[in-house]
């Protein structure tokens, strides 16, 4: 409890100091502008999370329409902050239809619009009638989160370079991202199928199934598969058209069980989709896909690894699958005997004391039995040693191995986050020596 309180206080102090430094930068810039004859206004700071957009209004002076002069709006974030600022006209601009782009032109990313920050700064200057462009602005946060100070200055002429007031924010020209060209063609479908099976066989898979079909005109489709117990690697592959021009092949897919629970998802840039998951019993699995280059032949390859025999059936199908997937994810040693200790728990932090035999190694495993899990953490404290495994992506199971030297007990800490989560913990004895 004391450690958690210290960590909370430290995080609060770091956040407070970071915001204080940002406010000092804003004060310094406002002072420089005042010395140059500008009238400066500080707007309320913004606090944004990743992917959030915030529109704000810049106060206008009635005299702006009649008198010459310039308006400068500067947005200051931390030097590591990544955000963009769009004028109202840029934010409301509809995307250019793909059909209007020249053949072979890369798609235009809507996120490329606006002025991007460099070292946490965006400066917008408009003079004369164009000052109306700054009446309403939109900030889009690209960093995980951040605070942004906003300063507005009105002056008879442009106020010059920001580097005079904030030399540590000096930056050079930012090169455009450019176009890397078309993705590399993945090769013939038959050759990729053989390579995928050979790779899985070399890793210990003992069963293989191929399911062909043809994608729709849009390059999409859906497989309905009846899969048996075991750990599966389902790969969805699409043939490459032999005629040019054709769309790039980038198959994305996901797997869901009868209840709609997500088993695996692939949204990578690879040509083929790969879905890894484990099933504790025979299950009907739906695999929708998209990204093929039109109405082309498709192939699904299902490679299967057996679930270790020592994982009991009485835990239930989902728990057995969670243990098996955790073992595969960490390449952990497969237990050869039944667990020496078992426990059940619910969402939240839980401490589980366990008894050890000195000189023996152990495998601690955790699996979700029910509920919607959003994160698992399994930790072991053995004497002065501390080990942990934390899972956020598809948190169905966690596992870690450790050895007892002279210790006769260990502390196991389990933290499960989610809705209605129940979990099962098991401790397996492995043998002497290092894990």
C-alpha positions as CSV (number, residue, x, y, z in Angstrom):
1,X,0.0,0.0,0.0
2,X,2.8,2.4,0.9
3,X,4.6,1.6,-2.3
4,X,1.5,2.3,-4.4
5,X,1.0,5.6,-2.6
6,X,4.6,6.6,-3.2
7,X,4.3,5.7,-6.9
8,X,1.1,7.8,-7.1
9,X,2.7,10.8,-5.5
10,X,5.7,10.5,-7.8
11,X,3.5,10.3,-10.9
12,X,1.6,13.3,-9.7
13,X,4.7,15.3,-9.1
14,X,6.1,14.4,-12.6
15,X,2.9,15.5,-14.2
16,X,2.7,18.7,-12.2
17,X,6.3,19.6,-13.0
18,X,5.8,18.9,-16.7
19,X,2.8,21.2,-16.9
20,X,4.7,23.8,-14.9
21,X,7.5,23.8,-17.4
22,X,5.0,24.1,-20.3
23,X,3.4,27.1,-18.5
24,X,6.8,28.7,-18.1
25,X,7.5,28.4,-21.8
26,X,4.1,30.0,-22.6
27,X,5.0,32.9,-20.1
28,X,8.4,33.4,-21.8
29,X,6.8,33.6,-25.3
30,X,4.1,36.0,-24.1
31,X,6.8,38.2,-22.6
32,X,8.8,38.3,-25.8
33,X,5.7,39.2,-27.8
34,X,4.8,42.0,-25.4
35,X,8.2,43.5,-25.9
36,X,7.6,43.5,-29.6
37,X,4.4,45.5,-29.2
38,X,1.9,42.6,-29.5
39,X,-1.3,42.2,-27.5
40,X,-1.3,38.7,-26.1
41,X,-4.1,36.5,-24.9
42,X,-3.8,33.1,-23.1
43,X,-6.6,30.7,-23.8
44,X,-7.6,27.8,-21.5
45,X,-5.2,24.9,-21.9
46,X,-6.4,21.7,-23.6
47,X,-6.0,18.2,-22.2
48,X,-6.4,15.5,-24.9
49,X,-6.0,11.7,-25.2
50,X,-4.8,9.9,-28.3
51,X,-7.2,10.1,-31.3
52,X,-9.3,12.9,-29.7
53,X,-10.1,16.1,-31.6
54,X,-11.0,19.4,-30.0
55,X,-12.4,22.4,-31.7
56,X,-11.9,25.8,-30.1
57,X,-12.7,29.4,-31.0
58,X,-10.1,32.1,-31.2
59,X,-11.6,35.4,-29.9
60,X,-11.8,38.0,-32.7
61,X,-11.4,41.8,-32.5
62,X,-14.0,43.8,-34.4
63,X,-11.1,46.0,-35.7
64,X,-9.5,43.0,-37.3
65,X,-11.7,43.4,-40.4
66,X,-10.8,47.1,-40.8
67,X,-7.2,47.6,-39.6
68,X,-4.0,46.1,-41.1
69,X,-2.0,43.7,-39.0
70,X,-1.4,40.1,-38.2
71,X,-2.8,37.4,-35.8
72,X,-0.5,34.7,-34.5
73,X,-1.8,31.6,-32.8
74,X,0.8,29.3,-31.1
75,X,0.0,25.9,-29.6
76,X,2.6,24.6,-27.1
77,X,2.9,21.0,-25.9
78,X,5.7,19.0,-24.4
79,X,8.7,18.6,-26.8
80,X,7.7,15.0,-27.3
81,X,4.1,15.7,-28.0
82,X,2.7,14.9,-31.5
83,X,-0.4,16.7,-32.6
84,X,-1.8,18.6,-35.6
85,X,-3.8,21.8,-36.0
86,X,-6.4,22.3,-38.7
87,X,-8.3,25.5,-39.6
88,X,-12.1,25.1,-39.7
89,X,-12.0,25.0,-43.5
90,X,-9.4,22.2,-43.5
91,X,-11.2,20.2,-40.9
92,X,-14.5,20.4,-42.8
93,X,-13.0,19.6,-46.2
94,X,-14.4,16.3,-47.6
95,X,-11.9,13.6,-48.6
96,X,-11.0,13.4,-52.2
97,X,-12.7,10.4,-53.8
98,X,-10.3,7.6,-54.8
99,X,-11.7,7.6,-58.4
100,X,-10.3,11.2,-58.9
101,X,-6.7,10.2,-58.1
102,X,-4.4,9.2,-61.0
103,X,-3.9,5.5,-61.5
104,X,-1.3,4.2,-59.1
105,X,-1.4,7.2,-56.8
106,X,-1.3,6.3,-53.1
107,X,-4.4,7.0,-51.2
108,X,-4.5,10.3,-49.4
109,X,-4.6,9.9,-45.7
110,X,-7.0,12.4,-44.0
111,X,-4.5,12.6,-41.1
112,X,-2.0,14.3,-43.4
113,X,-4.1,17.5,-43.5
114,X,-3.3,20.4,-41.2
115,X,-0.1,21.7,-39.6
116,X,1.9,19.1,-37.7
117,X,3.7,19.9,-34.5
118,X,7.5,19.9,-34.4
119,X,9.1,19.6,-31.0
120,X,5.7,20.2,-29.5
121,X,5.0,23.5,-31.3
122,X,2.6,24.7,-34.0
123,X,2.6,28.3,-35.1
124,X,-0.1,29.8,-37.4
125,X,0.2,33.3,-38.7
126,X,-2.3,35.2,-40.8
127,X,-2.3,38.8,-41.9
128,X,-4.9,41.2,-43.3
129,X,-8.2,39.7,-44.3
130,X,-6.8,36.1,-44.0
131,X,-7.0,36.5,-40.2
132,X,-10.5,35.1,-40.4
133,X,-8.9,31.7,-41.2
134,X,-7.9,31.5,-37.5
135,X,-11.4,32.1,-36.1
136,X,-11.9,28.4,-35.3
137,X,-9.2,25.7,-35.0
138,X,-9.2,22.0,-34.5
139,X,-6.5,20.1,-32.5
140,X,-5.9,16.4,-33.2
141,X,-3.8,14.5,-30.7
142,X,-1.5,11.8,-32.1
143,X,0.5,11.1,-28.8
144,X,-1.0,8.9,-26.1
145,X,-2.0,12.1,-24.2
146,X,-0.9,15.6,-23.6
147,X,-1.6,19.2,-22.4
148,X,-1.5,22.1,-24.8
149,X,-1.1,25.8,-24.0
150,X,-2.7,28.2,-26.5
151,X,-1.4,31.8,-27.0
152,X,-3.0,34.4,-29.4
153,X,-1.2,37.6,-30.3
154,X,-2.3,40.6,-32.4
155,X,0.5,42.8,-33.8
156,X,1.0,45.4,-36.6
157,X,3.4,43.0,-38.4
158,X,4.6,39.3,-38.1
159,X,6.3,38.7,-34.8
160,X,9.3,36.8,-36.2
161,X,10.8,33.5,-35.3
162,X,9.8,31.6,-32.2
163,X,13.4,30.5,-31.7
164,X,14.2,33.9,-30.3
165,X,12.0,33.2,-27.3
166,X,12.2,29.4,-27.2
167,X,15.6,28.5,-28.6
168,X,15.3,24.9,-27.2
169,X,12.3,24.4,-29.6
170,X,14.4,25.2,-32.7
171,X,13.7,22.8,-35.5
172,X,14.6,22.5,-39.2
173,X,12.6,21.6,-42.3
174,X,10.4,18.5,-42.0
175,X,10.7,16.3,-45.0
176,X,7.5,14.8,-46.5
177,X,6.9,11.1,-45.9
178,X,7.1,10.2,-49.6
179,X,5.7,7.2,-51.3
180,X,7.4,3.8,-50.8
181,X,5.7,2.3,-53.8
182,X,3.5,-0.8,-54.1
183,X,3.9,-3.7,-51.7
184,X,6.1,-6.6,-52.7
185,X,4.1,-9.4,-54.4
186,X,3.9,-12.4,-52.0
187,X,4.4,-15.0,-54.7
188,X,2.4,-18.0,-56.0
189,X,-0.3,-19.3,-53.7
190,X,0.8,-22.9,-54.0
191,X,4.3,-22.1,-52.9
192,X,3.2,-20.0,-49.9
193,X,0.9,-22.9,-48.8
194,X,3.7,-25.4,-48.8
195,X,6.0,-23.1,-46.9
196,X,3.4,-22.3,-44.2
197,X,2.8,-26.0,-43.6
198,X,6.5,-26.8,-43.5
199,X,7.1,-24.0,-41.0
200,X,4.3,-25.2,-38.7
201,X,5.5,-28.8,-39.0
202,X,9.0,-27.8,-37.9
203,X,7.4,-26.1,-34.8
204,X,5.6,-29.3,-33.8
205,X,2.2,-29.1,-35.4
206,X,0.8,-32.6,-36.0
207,X,-2.4,-31.9,-38.0
208,X,-3.1,-29.9,-41.1
209,X,-6.2,-28.9,-43.0
210,X,-6.7,-26.9,-46.2
211,X,-9.9,-25.2,-47.1
212,X,-10.1,-23.5,-50.5
213,X,-12.7,-20.9,-51.7
214,X,-13.0,-17.9,-54.0
215,X,-13.1,-14.3,-52.7
216,X,-15.9,-11.9,-53.7
217,X,-15.4,-9.1,-56.3
218,X,-14.4,-6.8,-53.4
219,X,-11.8,-9.3,-52.2
220,X,-13.7,-10.3,-49.1
221,X,-15.4,-13.4,-47.8
222,X,-16.1,-15.5,-44.7
223,X,-15.1,-19.0,-43.7
224,X,-17.3,-21.2,-41.4
225,X,-14.9,-23.7,-39.8
226,X,-15.5,-26.6,-37.4
227,X,-12.2,-26.8,-35.5
228,X,-11.3,-29.5,-32.9
229,X,-9.6,-29.2,-29.5
230,X,-6.0,-27.9,-29.7
231,X,-3.9,-24.8,-30.5
232,X,-4.6,-23.6,-34.0
233,X,-2.7,-21.4,-36.4
234,X,-5.1,-20.4,-39.1
235,X,-3.5,-18.7,-42.1
236,X,-5.7,-17.0,-44.7
237,X,-4.0,-16.6,-48.1
238,X,-5.1,-15.0,-51.4
239,X,-3.7,-15.7,-54.9
240,X,-2.1,-12.8,-56.8
241,X,-3.8,-11.9,-60.1
242,X,-1.6,-12.5,-63.2
243,X,-2.9,-9.5,-65.0
244,X,-2.0,-5.8,-64.5
245,X,-2.9,-3.5,-63.1
246,X,-4.3,-5.1,-59.9
247,X,-4.9,-4.3,-56.3
248,X,-2.2,-5.1,-53.7
249,X,-2.8,-8.2,-51.7
250,X,-3.0,-7.5,-48.0
251,X,-5.4,-9.9,-46.3
252,X,-6.8,-9.0,-42.9
253,X,-8.9,-11.5,-40.9
254,X,-10.3,-12.3,-37.5
255,X,-11.6,-15.4,-35.8
256,X,-14.7,-15.5,-33.5
257,X,-16.5,-18.4,-31.8
258,X,-20.2,-19.1,-31.7
259,X,-20.7,-16.7,-28.9
260,X,-19.0,-13.9,-30.9
261,X,-16.0,-13.8,-28.6
262,X,-12.8,-12.6,-30.4
263,X,-10.3,-15.4,-30.6
264,X,-7.6,-13.7,-32.8
265,X,-7.3,-10.8,-35.2
266,X,-4.7,-9.8,-37.8
267,X,-4.6,-6.2,-39.1
268,X,-0.9,-6.2,-40.1
269,X,0.6,-5.1,-43.4
270,X,1.6,-8.6,-44.3
271,X,0.1,-10.2,-47.5
272,X,-1.3,-13.2,-45.6
273,X,-3.3,-13.1,-42.4
274,X,-2.2,-15.3,-39.4
275,X,-4.5,-16.1,-36.5
276,X,-3.2,-18.0,-33.4
277,X,-5.5,-19.2,-30.7
278,X,-6.4,-22.3,-28.7
279,X,-9.7,-24.2,-28.2
280,X,-10.5,-26.4,-25.2
281,X,-13.2,-28.3,-27.2
282,X,-14.5,-28.7,-30.7
283,X,-15.9,-25.3,-31.7
284,X,-17.5,-23.6,-34.8
285,X,-15.3,-20.7,-35.7
286,X,-16.2,-17.9,-38.1
287,X,-13.3,-16.3,-40.0
288,X,-14.3,-13.2,-42.0
289,X,-11.5,-11.7,-44.2
290,X,-10.9,-8.8,-46.6
291,X,-8.0,-7.4,-48.6
292,X,-7.7,-9.9,-51.5
293,X,-7.1,-8.4,-55.0
294,X,-10.6,-9.1,-56.2
295,X,-12.3,-12.4,-57.2
296,X,-9.2,-14.7,-56.7
297,X,-8.7,-18.2,-55.3
298,X,-8.3,-18.3,-51.5
299,X,-6.8,-20.9,-49.2
300,X,-7.1,-21.4,-45.4
301,X,-4.5,-23.6,-43.7
302,X,-5.2,-24.8,-40.2
303,X,-2.2,-26.2,-38.4
304,X,-2.9,-27.8,-35.0
305,X,-0.8,-28.4,-31.9
306,X,-2.1,-30.7,-29.1
307,X,-3.0,-29.3,-25.6
308,X,-0.7,-30.7,-22.9
309,X,-2.2,-33.8,-21.4
310,X,-1.7,-32.7,-17.8
311,X,-4.1,-29.7,-18.1
312,X,-7.2,-31.1,-16.5
313,X,-10.6,-31.3,-18.3
314,X,-12.5,-30.3,-15.1
315,X,-11.3,-26.7,-15.4
316,X,-13.5,-26.2,-18.5
317,X,-12.8,-25.6,-22.1
318,X,-11.9,-21.9,-22.0
319,X,-9.6,-22.4,-19.0
320,X,-7.7,-25.3,-20.7
321,X,-7.4,-23.1,-23.9
322,X,-6.1,-20.2,-21.9
323,X,-3.4,-22.3,-20.2
324,X,-2.4,-23.8,-23.5
325,X,-2.2,-20.5,-25.3
326,X,-0.1,-18.9,-22.5
327,X,2.4,-21.8,-22.7
328,X,2.8,-21.4,-26.4
329,X,3.0,-17.6,-26.2
330,X,6.0,-17.8,-23.8
331,X,7.5,-21.0,-25.2
332,X,7.3,-22.3,-21.6
333,X,8.3,-25.8,-20.7
334,X,5.4,-28.2,-20.9
335,X,4.5,-29.6,-17.5
336,X,4.7,-33.4,-17.2
337,X,2.7,-33.9,-13.9
338,X,-0.6,-32.7,-12.5
339,X,-0.6,-29.3,-10.7
340,X,0.6,-29.3,-7.1
341,X,-1.6,-26.3,-6.2
342,X,-4.8,-24.8,-7.6
343,X,-6.8,-21.7,-6.8
344,X,-9.8,-19.6,-8.1
345,X,-10.2,-15.9,-8.1
346,X,-12.1,-12.9,-9.4
347,X,-11.3,-9.5,-10.9
348,X,-9.0,-7.2,-9.0
349,X,-5.7,-7.8,-7.2
350,X,-5.3,-11.1,-5.3
351,X,-2.3,-12.5,-3.2
352,X,-1.9,-16.3,-3.3
353,X,0.7,-17.8,-0.9
354,X,2.2,-21.2,-2.1
355,X,4.5,-23.8,-0.5
356,X,7.7,-24.7,-2.4
357,X,10.2,-27.5,-2.2
358,X,13.8,-26.2,-2.1
359,X,15.8,-27.0,-5.2
360,X,12.8,-27.5,-7.4
361,X,11.6,-25.4,-10.4
362,X,8.0,-24.5,-10.9
363,X,5.7,-23.2,-13.6
364,X,3.0,-20.8,-12.5
365,X,0.0,-20.5,-14.9
366,X,-3.1,-18.3,-15.0
367,X,-6.1,-18.6,-17.3
368,X,-9.5,-16.8,-17.6
369,X,-12.5,-19.0,-16.9
370,X,-15.2,-16.6,-17.7
371,X,-16.0,-12.9,-18.3
372,X,-14.5,-10.2,-20.5
373,X,-10.8,-9.8,-19.6
374,X,-9.0,-6.5,-20.5
375,X,-5.6,-7.4,-18.9
376,X,-3.8,-10.0,-16.8
377,X,-0.8,-9.7,-14.6
378,X,0.9,-12.7,-12.9
379,X,3.8,-12.1,-10.6
380,X,5.9,-14.3,-8.3
381,X,8.2,-13.2,-5.4
382,X,10.6,-15.8,-4.3
383,X,13.0,-14.6,-1.6
384,X,14.6,-11.4,-3.1
385,X,13.7,-12.4,-6.7
386,X,10.7,-11.0,-8.6
387,X,9.3,-12.3,-11.9
388,X,6.1,-11.3,-13.7
389,X,4.1,-11.8,-16.9
390,X,1.7,-9.1,-18.1
391,X,-0.8,-9.6,-21.0
392,X,-2.9,-6.9,-22.5
393,X,-3.5,-8.2,-26.1
394,X,-6.0,-11.0,-25.9
395,X,-5.5,-11.6,-22.2
396,X,-6.7,-15.2,-21.9
397,X,-3.7,-16.6,-19.9
398,X,-0.3,-15.8,-18.4
399,X,2.6,-18.0,-17.3
400,X,6.0,-17.7,-15.7
401,X,8.7,-20.1,-14.5
402,X,11.0,-19.9,-11.4
403,X,13.1,-22.0,-9.2
404,X,13.3,-22.3,-5.4
405,X,16.8,-22.3,-4.0
406,X,16.4,-22.5,-0.2
407,X,13.0,-20.9,-0.1
408,X,10.0,-23.0,1.2
409,X,7.3,-20.5,0.1
410,X,6.5,-17.9,-2.5
411,X,4.1,-15.1,-2.9
412,X,2.0,-15.1,-6.1
413,X,0.2,-11.9,-7.1
414,X,-2.6,-12.0,-9.6
415,X,-4.3,-8.9,-11.0
416,X,-7.2,-9.4,-13.5
417,X,-8.9,-6.4,-15.1
418,X,-12.2,-6.6,-16.9
419,X,-15.9,-7.3,-16.5
420,X,-17.2,-10.4,-14.6
421,X,-13.7,-12.0,-14.8
422,X,-13.1,-15.4,-13.0
423,X,-9.7,-17.0,-13.2
424,X,-7.9,-20.2,-12.4
425,X,-4.4,-20.4,-11.1
426,X,-2.2,-23.6,-11.2
427,X,1.3,-24.3,-10.0
428,X,3.2,-27.2,-11.7
429,X,6.4,-28.7,-10.4
430,X,9.0,-29.1,-13.1
431,X,12.2,-30.4,-11.5
432,X,15.6,-29.2,-10.3
433,X,17.9,-26.7,-12.0
434,X,17.2,-23.5,-13.9
435,X,13.8,-23.0,-15.6
